[in-house]
Amino acid sequence: MASSALNQKSGFHARSNSLPLRPHPLIPQIDEHLCRLKLNAVATSSSSSITEKLNGLRDLYELVDSWLQLSSTQNSLAQSCNDNDLLNGSLRLLDVCGLAKDALLQAKEDTQQLQSVFRKRRGDDAGFANEAKAYLASRKKANKLINKSLKDLKIRQCGSHNDVESTFAMLKDVEGVTFSVLQSVFSYITALVPEQKPTNWSMVSKLMHSKRITCEGRASGSNEFERVTATLCSLIGSKTKSENVQVELQNLELSIRDVEGDVECLMRLLIKTRVSILNILSH
């Protein structure tokens, strides 16, 4: 009887071992979100498309957080020999996300300051020209600082990791697509700011026209920063009224606030993910 029971037990194990291992349901969901984000991560961006991408990242990181709680994921990660790569990558993400947050805050403050000037000097369209030039100069300087900071951080996208374990590869894919989406945030912030020519601002108008931006600052596919730039250039060239600029500034401030909130949410998720990885690797 004991032998029969043992044979039955052995047969049961043989049959169960022959069954193909199925991935956890979270894995195909994560893969689906990764594919969707990769398709449009660095596309030309308005605030609405940026918000859509950041919301997609939020959903992705919520799935990743659940995936990191699985014992199978934790065991695989604990045995990884790529600890430093994962931790360095998560730290770079926090640095880049922090830079995006600071850049949005600066852009919002610049926009609010210009709006305040316009409200105080209502009707003085001629006097607004100098304020508009100062704003454009400030944005250009900020953009240069952003680009320099990005180079210093050595932002990079991660390639394929077919030669390493799947857990590490998955996390590196998440890291890579996060970098790509953050790059689109910077593209949104550093939208077209034309070269300033103090003695010949008509050249700016020609530049804006060559970019297919109308004197009212409307352009197909242009974002809120580009529209503000265009209306300011038109104001400098006496081709529009300050009221038009104020409308675009209000729209820009609202769009910055939306993106800023999403970036702050992403920052919290990045911190949570890094803490989870640190906890797993420390046990």
C-alpha positions, -999 to +999 in steps of 0.1 A: +000+000+000+028+024+009+046+015-024+013+022-043+008+055-026+044+064-034+040+056-070+008+076-072+026+105-056+055+102-080+032+101-109+014+132-097+047+151-096+057+139-130+025+151-145+026+185-127+062+191-138+052+186-174+027+214-174+040+247-189+046+275-164+022+303-168+034+339-162+017+358-134-013+378-147+005+411-138+034+404-163+013+407-195-004+438-180+029+454-174+041+444-209+010+460-224+015+493-206+052+493-216+043+488-253+017+515-252+041+540-236+070+531-260+048+539-290+042+575-281+068+583-254+087+610-272+060+623-296+055+660-300+037+670-268+010+693-257+000+694-220-029+670-227-006+644-243+019+649-216-008+643-190-019+612-208+017+598-208+022+606-171-011+589-162+000+559-182+033+558-162+012+561-130-008+530-139+024+512-149+041+519-116+011+508-096+013+474-115+050+473-109+045+479-072+021+450-070+045+428-090+074+436-066+053+423-037+052+388-052+075+363-036+087+350-070+097+385-080+115+392-047+134+359-049+145+366-085+155+401-076+174+390-045+195+366-066+203+393-092+239+403-097+228+437-111+220+454-078+241+485-084+226+490-119+191+489-106+198+512-077+218+537-098+190+537-124+163+544-099+184+572-084+189+588-119+152+587-124+146+606-092+172+632-102+156+637-136+121+638-122+133+663-097+147+684-124+114+683-143+096+694-112+119+723-106+117+734-143+079+734-142+079+754-110+103+780-126+081+782-157+050+787-136+066+815-116+078+832-148+043+830-162+026+843-131+051+872-128+043+883-164+006+880-158+010+902-127+028+929-148+001+928-174-027+933-149-009+962-132-002+980-164-035+973-182-038+990-216-001+999-219+006+977-249+037+997-258+052+991-224+045+954-225+070+949-253+100+952-229+083+928-204+077+903-232+114+905-243+125+899-207+102+869-203+115+853-235+151+860-224+143+843-190+127+813-207+157+809-231+181+810-201+161+785-182+161+762-213+198+763-215+201+754-178+177+725-183+197+712-213+230+715-194+215+697-164+202+668-186+237+664-201+252+664-166+228+637-155+237+617-186+200+608-193+199+576-214+174+551-226+179+515-218+181+490-246+172+453-248+182+430-219+176+396-234+208+383-220+198+388-184+171+375-161+135+385-168+130+404-135+159+427-141+150+431-178+115+441-168+127+468-144+151+482-169+124+484-195+103+504-170+133+526-163+138+532-200+103+542-208+102+565-178+132+583-191+115+586-225+084+601-210+104+625-189+122+636-220+089+645-236+081+666-205+114+685-211+105+689-248+072+704-237+089+729-213+116+739-237+094+746-266+104+771-293+120+803-280+133+823-309+167+840-310+163+876-298+174+904-320+172+937-300+173+960-330+152+939-354+123+921-339+107+917-373+131+889-379+114+871-350+081+875-366+095+860-398+109+831-378+076+824-361+059+826-395+084+801-409+074+777-381+038+780-393+027+798-362+002+826-368+004+861-352-023+850-328-001+822-316-022+793-329-005+764-347-016+729-354+002+707-329+019+736-310+018+735-273+010+762-247+046+774-244+048+779-282+015+798-283+027+821-256+059+827-274+041+834-306+017+859-290+045+877-273+064+880-305+032+894-321+028+919-293+064+930-297+057+935-334+025+954-326+004+928-343-018+918-314-032+932-281-021+924-246-055+908-239-046+880-263-013+874-245-031+873-211-055+846-223-025+825-236-006+830-203-036+819-183-039+788-204-002+781-200-003+784-162-033+760-160-015+735-182+017+738-162-002+731-130-017+700-145+016+686-156+032+697-124+007+676-104+013+646-125+051+649-122+048+651-084+027+620-084+053+602-105+080+614-080+061+597-052+058+565-071+095+565-081+104+568-044+080+540-034+095+517-061+131+525-050+122+518-014+107+484-024+138+475-044+161+485-015+140+465+010+141+434-013+179+436-019+187+442+018+171+409+029 
